[in-house]
Amino acid sequence: MTGYHEFSLNDAIDFARRHYGGFDGTTALAVEEIGDGNLNRVFRVTATDGRGVIVKQALPYIRCIGEGWPLTRHRAAREAQVLLRHGRLSPEGTLALLHHDDAQSALLLEDLSGWRVWRQALLVGDNTRGVAAALGRHLAKVLYGTSDFALPSADKRVEVARLANPELCATTDTVFFNDPYQDHERNRVPTGLEADAAELWSDRALKHKVAGLRLRFQCDAQALLHGDLHTGSVFVREGECRVFDAEFGFYGPMGFDVGLVVANLLLNFCGLPGWRQARAAEEARFARVEDIRALWKGFSEAFVAQAGGTQSPLLSEPGFVADFVQRVWQDTLGFAGTELIRRTIGVAHVADLDDIPDDNGREACQRRALWLGRRLIMEATTLSPLGLCSWLRRMAAEGE
């Protein structure tokens, strides 16, 4: 197989057979395309005895938009690097990379067929207790382990340069901090929210805050991030998690990764009244608040525990770690707000809101998400973890 080309089903089988030691030349293999994401083609290749692997190939454009928005296919190499780096720090929380082919921009990954994507599990009401805490601990390991707390300064600077991801960071910058704050042709404003969007586009105070978040995204290389961490990029099973789809990885502010998880739990929180009867929606929304509490608790406690072993005299000054974690929390809220806004009126939406069957219910949930996103951005410096959870519980109890 020479020269890049988009894989057919047979190509995926051939790739798996050549690079996975569990298949030999006589193993009968079946293949199906399973990807429904925005960027890549994803195949599952399985033997008759149930053994399987995933083949993922990067396309040279954004799949959900088409060839009119080209995108480097070499993002597959970045994903491989992030998975390997994070996998060394948190193997229990990272999808295993089995092989990377740079010429074909293709990855061979472990198959987690017995697991569910977290977003899907939340939408159908599966019990995912323990997942948020596990993900918080995973984030503490990978973010601490790639930060100045753990790495010598020179090593960290080399890593920042080696793992730069300019093209995908530019895409993120566009869809997070540019398009949603103006009347842009790429936005997909839901029917009924046109006036809400127009009001947001004219909100100078909000855009002032977003400008600060954008600058931190661009300049604050705290740790190696996943870069697109949401409930659709986490496999879950019985209190465990595996993070995947890391092609947007780069060195950036820790609160960006944490904030995107918080935001996607909040998107589910906002959408639940459109999916369930009042009492069931209230109970599920209380569960999402607990997920947010457990996520932050798992992250902050594990991060502080690790930071006690830092070799930097300045970073080990009394009170500094607590101050740093507080800054991460403020960034978490701000970036969560931008994710809520862009997932409601930007180019890429989520099923938690858009698939709600009732038109009026869907509009109310989308408006709730847009309002909540703005409030998180505006109150990021004053709202504590306890304050956020208390406020969300009141919203759930009152059906807001």
N, C-alpha and C positions, 0 to 999 in steps of 0.2 A: 504494500500500500504506500504509494509515493505521492507527494503533493497534497495539500489540503483540499478536501472536498467534504460536503455534508454527508454524514453517514446514512446509509440505508439500513433496513433491518438486518440484512445479511452482513453488512459491514460491522454492525455492532456485535454480532455473533463472532465474526472473525477476530475482532479486537479482543473480546473477552477470552476466546480460546487461546490466543497467542500470549496473553499477559496474565492469566489467572492460573496458578499451578493446580487448582482443584479440577480443572477440565483437561482431559487429554484429547488426542486426535480422534478418538472413537466415541467420545461422550455425545449422546444425542442432546441437542440444545434447542430450547424455544426462546422466543424473544417477543416483547411487547413494548411499545412506546408508552411511557407513563407520565412524561413531563407535561405539566400544564402551567409552567412558569412563564416569565416575561422575556427570558434571555436565551435559553439553551434547549437542546434536544436531550432527552433523558430516556434511556432504555433499561429494562430489566431482562437479563439473560439468565435462564434457569435450566438446570438438568432435570431429568425425570425423577431423581431422588430428592428433589426440593432444594438442592444447593443452588445459590444464585449470587450474582454480582450486579452492580449498577454501572452502566456506561453513560457518561455525561460528556457531551460535546458542545463547546462554545460556538455560537454562530457569529458572523461578522456584522450583526445588526441587532437592534432590540426587537425581539420576536413579536411582542404584543403590539408594536407600532408598524414594523415592516422595514424594508430596506431603505426607507427614507431617513432613518436615524441610524447611521452606521455606528458600530461599536467594536473596539479591538477584540479580536478573538483570543489574543494572548492573555486575556484576563484569566484563562484557565491555569496559566503558570502561576499567577498570583494566588489563585485559590489553593493550588497545591502547596505553595509555600506557607500560607496561613494555616491550612489544615495540619501540616507537619509540625509547625512551630507550636500551635495550640495543643496539638495532640501529645507532644512531649510534656507539656505542663499539666494537661488535664485529659488523659486518655479516656477516662470514663465519661467525659462530656463532649467528646469530639468524634465525628464520623471518621472512620479509618480510611485513609488513602492507600490503595493497593498498587497503583501505577499511574504515571503521568507521561503522556506522549505529547511533546511540545509541537511537533510538526502538524499533528492532527488536532491540536487544542482539545485533547480528550483526556478524561480521567476515568480510572477504574476504581470504584468505591465499594465498600461493604454494603450488602443488602440487608436492610432492617425491615423485612416484610412483616414481621410480627409486631412492629411498632406502628404508631399512628402519628401523623402530623398534628402538632398541638392545636392549631387553629381548628382543624376538623373535629378533634376530640372535644374542644370547648363548644363548638356549634351543636353537636349532637348530645351534649350533656354527660359525657364520660367523666368518671372520677379521675381527676389528675392531681389529687392531693400529693404533695411532696415534690412535684416537678419544679415549681417556682423556687423553692429553697435550694434544690439541687442546681438549678441554673444560676442562682445567685452565687453559690460556692464556686461553680465553674468559672463564672466571670471574674471572681476575685483571683483565682489562680492564674488565668491567662493574662489579665490586665496588670496585676502586680508583677508577674514574672517577666513581662516585656517592658517594664517601666524603669525609671531612674532609681526607684527604691531597690530594685533587684540587680540591675545591670551597671557595670562601670560606665562612666560617661562616654568614653571613646567608643566602646562596644555599642552603646545605644545609638550614637550618631551614625555609625556604620549601618545599623539595622534600619534606621529611619530612611536612609538613602537607598538601601538595597530593596526595601519593600514599598517604595513610593508607587502610587497607583494613580497617576495624574488624570488619565482619561475617564476612569470610572468615578474618581472624586469630582471631576467637572460635571459628570452626569448627576451625581447626588446633589451637588451644589445647585444645579439648575432646578431639579424637581422639588427640592426642599426649601430653598431660600430665595428663589427668583419667581418662577411661574405662579405659585399659589397666591402671591401678593400683588398681582396685577391681572388685568383682563387679557390673558394670553390664550392663543389658539389651541395650545396643548391641554389646557385645563378642561376637565369634564365636570362642570357644575351641575349638580342634580336638579331636576325639575322641581320648582318650588323654592329653591335656595338662591335664586338669582339676586334678590335684594340683600340677603345675608352676605353673599360673596362681595357684592358691590360695597357694602358697608365695611367689610374687612379690608378691601383694597384701598379705602380712603382713610384707614385708621393709622395716623402718623405715629402715635405713641406705640402701637403694636409693632410697626415696622422698625422703629428705633430699637426696640428690644431684639427683634429678629436680626437686625444688622450686627448686634453684638454676638449673637449665637453663630452667625455665619462666620464672623472673624475667628471665633474660637475653633470652629470646625476647620477652617483653613490653616490656622497657625499653631494650634496647641497640640503638639505631638507627644501626648502623655504615654500612650501604650499602643500595642498592635491590636486594632479593633477587628471585629468581624465585618462591620461596616453596613450590614443590612439585616440586622438581627431582629426578627419578629416571630410571631407564633407560627408562621408558615415556613420557618427555616429551623425548626426544632422538632425532632422525633421524640416521642414520649412513650413510656411504659412503666406503670407501677412505681411511681416516684423517681424514675430515672429519666435522663434526657441525653440526646446526642444532637449537637449543633452541626448544620451542614450549609451548603450554598455560601461559601465565604469569598466569592470573587471580588467583592467590594472592599476587601480588607485593606487597611492602611494604618499608619500611625496617626492617631487623633485623640480627641478628648474622651476620657472614659465614660463620661455621662452620655455620650452619644449612643453607645451600645446599650447601656442600662436603660436610657430613656426610651429607645425604640421598643424594648420589651414592655416597659410600663405602658406606653401608648397603645400597643396592640392588645394588652389586657383591658385597657380602657375602651378601645373600640368595641370589644366584645361586651363590656359593661354597658356601653351606650346602646348597643343594638339589641340587648336581651329583651326589653319590653316589646320589641317588634316580633320576637320569635315565640314567646311563651305567655301564658296567662299570668295575671298580676302576681299571685303568690309564688309561683314557680320562678318567675323572673326576679322577684325580690331575693329569694334564696340563692339563686345563681349569681346575682350581683354581689351579695355579701361574700360569696366564694371568691369572686374576682378581687374584691378588696383584700381578702386574706392572702390571695396570691401576690398582690403587690407588696403587702406587708412582709410576707415571707421572703420574697425576692430581695428586697432591700436589706432585710435583717441578715439573710444568708450572705449577701455580698459584703455588707459593711463589717460584720463581725469577722468574716474570714480574711478580709483585706487588712483590718487592723491587727489581727493575730499574726499575719505574715510580716507586716511592716515592723513589728517588734524586732525582727532579725535583720533589718537593713544595716549595711556596713557604712552608710553615709552619716558622718557626725551631725551635719546640719539637719538632715531629714529625720534624725532620731531625737531632735530637740523636743522636750516635753510639750505636749499640746499640738505639735505641728500636724501629726497624722490625723487627729480629730478635725482640725481646721481643713485639711485637704479633703477628707471624706465629706465634710459639709459642702465644700465647693463642688464636689462630684454630684451631690444631691441636687444642688441648685441647677447645675447643667442638665441633670437627668430630667427635671421638671420642664426646663426650657425646651430641650430637644424633643421631649414627649409631646409638648404642645405643637411643635412644627410637624411632627408625624401625624397627629390627629387632624390637623388642618389639611395637609397635602393628601392624606388618604380620603378626605371628604370631598374636596373640590379640585384636586390636582389631577395628574394624568393617570395615576395607578391607584385604584380603589381596592377595597377588601370585601369579601363575602359577608362578613359580620354585619355590614350595613347594606350593601347593594343588593343582596339576595333576599332581603326581607320581602315577603310576598305582598303584603298590603301596602298600597301606595301612600296612604296617609301615615301609617305607622312607620314606614321607611323614611319619609320626609322628617318626621319628628325625631327619629333617632339620629339621622344625619345632622340635623340642626343642633341637637344636643352635643354631638361630637365636635362640631365647629365651635360652639360656644365654650366647651370645656378646653379645647386646645388654646384658645385665646386667653382664657383665665390662667391656665398653667404658665404660659409665657409671662404674663403680666405680674403674677404673684410668685415667681420662682424663688425670689430672694427672701420671701417672708413666710412661705408655707412649709411647715415641718413634716416629716413622715407621719407623725401621729396626727397632725392637723389635717393632712390630706386624707388619711384613712377615715377619720371621724366625719369629715365633710362628705366623703363618698358614701359612708353608711347612712347618713341622713338623706342623701339623694335617693338611695335605694329604698329606704323605709317610707319615704314620701312619694315614691313613684316618679321622681323628677328625671 
